[in-house]
């Protein structure tokens, strides 16, 4: 077996904070996931794309619910208390990772150590994830690309539970006796149910959920203008029966224009809407755990096709846990998430090697959620009499949340080479502000399951709540890169942050970092045939955390 160095990979341009470098010249700990690796597998949320792709990055998908299946990201463990999430930047703008269509992503860069992340200062204590979306290419014909798949999701591994009624009751009685108690089920009850029913509640509640995702894009460019336009659609059905699932619609426009050799401008604009209709069973571990609280001793439906309840002779014996199918329909949540991410930049090159770039961006997030506790009746499966009524008093809660982040930054980048000495300097300033408002209202005694409107409820049961938070961050940052003959590498980063989340005496802080590298494989004395590229690097840096309780709150 002969291994060859991938020269293209070493010369690959890697996006770093406020700039880019060749991969071979990096002196910090940086991981990269390219578009070709993202396209190799079907994923519904962008955070799943990091699973198993970058060393030191831990990904945990805590839920399989459609629209709620984003993964938790931890970079080199937990760096801070309370909030250990990394900073996510999409084309330089802080934004939710999972609202981005994975098909729009060109690359993902993970800044893992303090040396590489220090240029983001007080927001980088848990690492930084830089998402770069696809853009057009100069002088290239329009290329249309369609990417889609159709599949299904299902529950593969289920707990080994006893769904034989006779065995269930016998073992329960045995457990009671072994623990010093009395048997729960009398002998006549055990005898009555010796032949069933034997209801497997997992089979009753779970199904195979179809899923489809489609993305259509056109990408190209002329002499002066490049563009990338895309639209996407995701439809994912839930694996829990009697719920709908989630749909996402999204559109993107990335545009870059050169007016002349010195001046250019462009922007990125992204819109998405996600709508989900799911159950709202949160207690006791959710649907799966609630189903295990039911014995197999009554069916899901009675002989008339109505939701069944246990027979009356079990009422005084077992807990009054409702038919899980009634619970799923009674506890309902409908979620609508609207997202807009937009940025505009202008770039000027006054002299050779110097680029001045200004960017203004907005990130809007609107959440419109309805939580409806509906009334569902169940019936004694033997007699047909009315049994347990689940949520007899209907309740509707409307929630509205609105978040707007405004970001602007101005930076200057200067590159210069003198013989084998190569310099790159970045200096800039950043201003960011965030405002979040929410309001919720609730009423009881909604007259019908088919009238989920607050105005139909009893005004005397009305409750409401609301609040507002805001914060701002002002920053100054800089970076110096130097290399000699692509062998001896040095990088210095510094950022000074002033955050409104801290008091006047602790508002400002400085976050520096140093890193250096030595490309041994470029030395004349290095003559190891089985090593094509070898670099030694060392780094030191300081990071901060501003994600504490907000200074300004005004609940009402």
N, C-alpha and C positions, 0 to 999 in steps of 0.2 A: 504494500500500500504506500503510495506517494502522496503527500499533502502539499498543495500549492497555495501560496498566499493569494488572497482575493484583493488585488490591487484596487479594484473599483470600490470595494467596501472601505478600504483604508482612506481613499480620497473622497469618500462620501461626505457631503455637507450636512452637518448636524445643527439643528436649531438649538441655540442656547438662549439664556436670558438677554433680550434686547439685541440679539445678533445671531451669528452663526460661525462655525469653525469646521475645519476638516476633522474627520474622526481621528486621524492619526495624531493630530496635535492637541487633543484634549488632555488636560491635566487634572480634571476633576472626575468624580465617579458619575458617569452618565450612561443611561440605557436608552436604546432606540428600538422602536417597532415601526417597520416600514409598511407601506400600503399593500405590498404583495403578501405580507404575512397576515394582514387584516382580511384580505379578500379570500384567503385560503379556507376560511370556515364561516358558516352562517352564525351570526350573533345578532341579538335583538337590542342590546344596549352597549354603548361604547366602552363602558368600564370593564366589560367582560373581555375586551380585546387584549388586556394586559395579562390575562391568566396564563401563567407558565411561560411568558415571553421575556421577562426581565428579571435577572437575579436580584435578590434582596427585596422584591416587591411581592407582598402577600395579598391575595385576592380572595374574598369570601362572599359568595352570593347567598344571602340570608333568606331569600324568598324566591319562589318560582311564580308568584302571581303576575299575570300580564300587566305590564306598565309599572310594576313595583319590583322588578327583578334586577335592579341595578346592584352592582357589587360594591362591597366595602373595600377600600384600598388602604393598605398600610405599607409605608416605605421604611425599611429597616426597623420594624417594630413600632412601638408607641413612643412618640417623642414628647408629648405634653399631656397634661391632665384634661379631662372634660372633652375636648375636641382634638382628636388625633388625625383628622383628615388632611390630606395634602392640599396644597394650593393648585387649583385646576385653571389653566389659562387656555382659551381657545382663540387662536390668532392674536395672542397678547392680551385678551380680555378675560377677566374672571367670569366663569359661567359654569352652570351645571354640566357635568360630563355626559349624563345619560339622555339629555335632550338632543344631542347631536346624532345625526344619521351616520352610522359607521361607514357607509359607502362614500361619504364626503371627505373622509380623513386621508391625508397624504402621509403623515407620519406622526408618531407620538414620541416625545423625548421625556425621559424621567431624570430629574436632577436629584441624585440620591444623597450626596454629602454636603457638608457646610460650605466647602470651597466653591462648588458649582451653583449652590442655591442662595448664597449670601447676598447676591445682587437683588433679591426679593425681600431681604431684611426681616421685618417683624411678621411676615405672613408665611415664612418658609421653614418653620421649625419641624414640620413633618414631611418635608420634601416638596417638590414642585413637579407637576405634570404639564408639559407644553404640547398642546394639540395644534397641528398645522393642517389646514384644509387645502383641498386641491385647487390649483389655479391654472389658467391657460398658459400656453407657451407661444413665444414670439414666432411669427412666420410659420404657423402650422395650420393646416386645413382643419376645418371643424370635424371632430371625431365624436360620433354618437356611441354611447355605451349603455347597454341595458344589463342590469344585474338583478336576478330574482331567484327565489326558491319557494317551494311549497313543501310543507312537512307536517309533522304532528308532534305533540307533546303528551306524555303520559306518565303516571306514577309507576316506576319500575320496582322499587323496593318498599314494601309495606311491613309494618310490625307484625310479628307472628302472633295473632290474636285468636282466641277461641270463639268460633261462631256456631258451635254445636250447643244448643240450649241445655240438654241434659248434662253434658260434661261441664258446661259453664256453672250450672247450679251446684253440681256435686262438688267440684273443686272449690267453689266459694264457701260452701258449708264446711268442707274439710279445713280450709284456711281459718275460718272462724273458730272451730274447735281447737285447732293447734295453737291459736293465740289466747286460749282460755275463755272464749266467748260462747254464745249460743249460735247454732246454725241459723243463717238468715232465711233460708227457704224451708218451709215445712215439708214433710214427706209427701203429703197429698199434692202440693204444688209441683214438686219434682216429678211425681208420677204423671200429673196432668200434661206436663210439657216434655215428656220423654220422647215424643215424636216430633217435636218442633213447635212452632216454626223456628228455622235456623237461618236467621237473617245475617248476611255478611254486609255490614254497614259500609265497608270500604267500597264494595261493588255498587252499593246504592248511591253513594255520594260522588264517586270519581268516574271520569269518562276520558276518552282520548280527545284532546283538543287540537283542531287543525290550526296551522299557522302559515301565513304567507307574507313575504316581504318583496317589494319591487322598488327599483331605483332606476331612473332614466336621466342621463346627463349628456350634455354637449360641451365640448371643450376645444378651444382653438385660439387663434390670434393672428393679427396682421403685423405690419411693420411697427405700428404705434400702440395698438390696443390688444390686450389679451382678455379672455373671458372664460368663465366656467359657470354653467347654469345646470342646476339639478333639481329634480322633484323626487319625492319618495313616499311610499305608503307601507305601513306595517299593520297587519291584522292578526291578532293572536287571541284565540279562544281560551277560556279558562278550563282547567281540568276538573273543576268543581261544577257539578251539575246545577242547573237553574241560575247560573250567572253567565254574563255575556263575554267578558274579557276586555280587551283594550285595542284601540285603533290609534295610529299616529299618522299625521299628514305633515309633510315638511317640504320646504322649497329654499333654495340657496342661489345667490348671485355673487360671484367674486369677479371683480373688474379691476384692471390695471391699465393705465394710459400714460404714454410718454408724449408730452407736448413738444419737447425738443430735447437736445442732449443734456440740458441742465435741469429741466423741470418735468415733474410727473405727478400724477395723483391716482387715487383708486379707492376701492372700498370693498367691504364684505357685508352681506346682508342675509340673514337667516330667519325664517319664520317656521314655527311648528305648533301644532295643536295635538294634544293627546287626550283621548276620552276613554274612560274606564268605567265599567259597571261590574261591581264586585260585591262579595259578601262583606260584612263588617263584624265578623266573629273574632274578637280579639282576646277574650278571656280564656283561661285554662289552656292556652297553647294553640288556639284556633280550631279550624274544622277537624283536622285529623285527631287531635286530642279529645275534642268534644264527642266525636263519633265513638271513641273507645269507652266513653262513660255509659253508653247504651248497651244493654244486654241483647243477645240475639233472639229474645223471646217474644218479639212482636214484629210484624212485617212493616215495610215502608208505606204501603197503601192498603186500604181495606178493600172489600169486595166491590165497592162502588167507585173505586179509583180515587178516593179521597185520602188525604194524609192520615195515616193511622196513628193511634195511641195504644199503649199497653192496655191489657184487660184490667178490669177493676180489681180483681183479686191480687194484682201486683202493686196497686197504688199504695197500699199501706206498708209495703215491704221495700220497694226500691225507691231511690231518689227520683224526684219528678223531673228528670232530665227530658227535654222535649225531643221529639223526632227531629233528627239533624236536618232533614230536608225542610221542615217548617222553620227551623232556626236560620238556615241559609237564606230563605226567602224573606223572613221577617226582618233580619238585620241587613240592610242594604246601604251601599254607598255608591254614589255616582260622582266621579272626579273629572274635572276638565282643567287641563293645564295649557295655558297659552304662553309661548315664548317668542321673544324677538331679540336678536343679537345683531347689532349693526355697528360698523366702524367706517370712518373716512380718514384718509391720510393724504398729505401733500409732501412732496419730496423735492429738495433743491440741492444741486451740486455746484457751488460757487467756484470751486477750484478743483483741480485734479486730486482725487483721493479723499476729499471731504464731502460728506453727505449730511444734510440737515433734514430731519423728518419730524413732522408733527402729526399726531393722531388724536382724534376725538371719537369716543365710542359710547354706546348705550346698551345696557342689558336689562330688558324688562321681563318680569315673570308675573303672570296673573294666575291665581288659583281660584276656581269656582267649584265648590264641593257641596253636595247634598247628602245628608245622612238621614235616612228614613227608616224608623222603626215601625214596621207594619204589623197588622193583626192577622194571624193565621190560626185557624181552628183545626184540631185533630180529633179523630173519632175512634172510640173503642173498636178495635178490629174484630171483636167477637159479636157485640150486640149492635154496633152502629150508632150508639149513643154519643152525644157530645163529650169529648174528653178534655184534654188540656188545651187551653187557649194561650197561645204564645204571644206576648206583648198585647194584652187586651186594650191598653191605652196607647193609641198611635202617637208618635212624636216625630216632628220634622225639624231638622237643623240645617240652616243655610250658612255657609262659610265663604267669605271672600277675602283673599289676600293679594296684596299688590306690592311688588318690590321693584325699585328702579335704581340701578347703579350707573353712575356717569363717571367715565374715566377719560383723562386726557394726559398726554405726555409729549414732551419735546426732547429730542435727542440729537446729538451730533456724533458722527462716526468718522474717524480719520485713519487712513491706512497709508503706510509709507515703508519702502524698502531701501536700504543702503547696502549694496553688495549682498552679503549673506545675512544681514541684520534685517529682521522684519518686525514692524511695529503695527499695533492696532489699538486705538484709543476710543473709548465710548464715554460720553458724559451726557447727563440728561436730568430732567425734572419730571415728576409725576404727581398728578392730583386726582384723587378718587373720592367719591361721596356715595352714600347709600341711604335710601329711605324705604322703610317697610311699614305698611299700614294693613291692619286686618279688622274685620268686623264679622260677627256671627250673631244670629238670632234664632230663637227656637220657640215652638208652640206645641202644646199637647192637644189631644182630642181632635185630631184630623179625622173627618167623617168617613173617609174611604181610602182604600189602598190605591185607588186610581186617581186620587186628587192630591198629589204631593205639592201643595201650595200653602204657604204660611197663612194667607188670608182666610183659609177655610178652618183654621184651628181656633181654639178658644182664646180670645184676647187676654183673659184674666190669667192665663198660664204663660204669658209671654216672658221670655228672658232674653237678654242681649249682652254682648261683651265686645270690646274693641280695644285697640291699642296702636301705638306707633313707636318705632325705634329708628334711630338714625346714627350714622357715624361718618367720619371723614378721615382721610389719610393724605398727608403731603410728604413727598419724598424727593431726595436728590441722590443720584447714583452715578457710579463711574466704574470703568474697567480698563485695565492696561494688559495687553498681551504682547509678549516678546518671544521671538525664537531666533536662534542662530543656526542657520543651515539646516533647519528642520530637525536638529538634533537636541538642542538645549532649549527647553521650553519654560516659560514663566508666565504666571497670571496673577493679577491683583484685582480684587473686587472690593467695592465699598458702597454702602448705602446708609443714608441718614433718614430715619422715619420719624414723623411727628403724627401721633394718633390721638384722635379725640376721645378714645376709650380710656385714656389715662388722665390723671390730674395734671395741673400746670407744672408741678415739680418733677414729674416723671414722663412727660409727654414725648420727649425726643430721646433717641438713642442711635448709636452708630454700630453698624454691623460690617466688619471687615473680613477678608479672607485672603489667604496666600496659597498658591499651589505651584509646583515645579515638576518638570518631567525630563527624563534623559532617555533618548531613543538609542539604546545600546546597539541595536542591529544596524545603525547607520555608521558606527565607528569602524575604522580600518582594521582594528585589532580583533573585531568580532568575526569569528570564522567558525560558526556552528551550522553545519549543513542542514540539520533537521529543525532549525528555528529560523523562520523567515522574518518575523517581526517581534521585537522585544522592547518594551518600554518600562522604565522604573519611574514611579511618581510618588510624591508626598504632598500632603495638603493640611491646612489648618483654617478654621473659620468659626465665626460666631453667628448664631441665628436667634430670632426672637419670636414671640407669640403675642399677637394682639387680640386673639379670639377669646376675650373674657366677657363678662357681663357688660352690656351696653350702658353708657352713662346716661342716655336720655330715654326714658320710658314714660308713657302717659296713658296708663290703662283707664278705661271709663266703664 
